């Protein structure tokens, strides 16, 4: 009786496994058809395009924010044109040239 039980369990497992593998193979072959591949490529291209557009928009926004931050820091500040310790070479050359004459 035990042998008959395990034989029937093995036959059922083998049959169901065969059916499952057959369905998987058919679905994989169908997904590799040229029409299906073209649709997948188109969907992926649209997705990548959306990601690139989002990245460009985010980058431009960050660029504008940073530019306004830098403009506020350097154009609106009451500090001199050159920070302390930096020599304006153009004025030094003009003054040296005038002193030599």
Secondary structure, 3 states (H helix, E strand, C coil): CHHHHHHHHHHHHHHHHHHHHHHHHHHHHHHCCHHHHHHHHHHHHHHHHHHHHHHHHHHHHHHHHHHHHHHHHHHCCCCCCCCCCCCCHHHHHHHHHHHHC
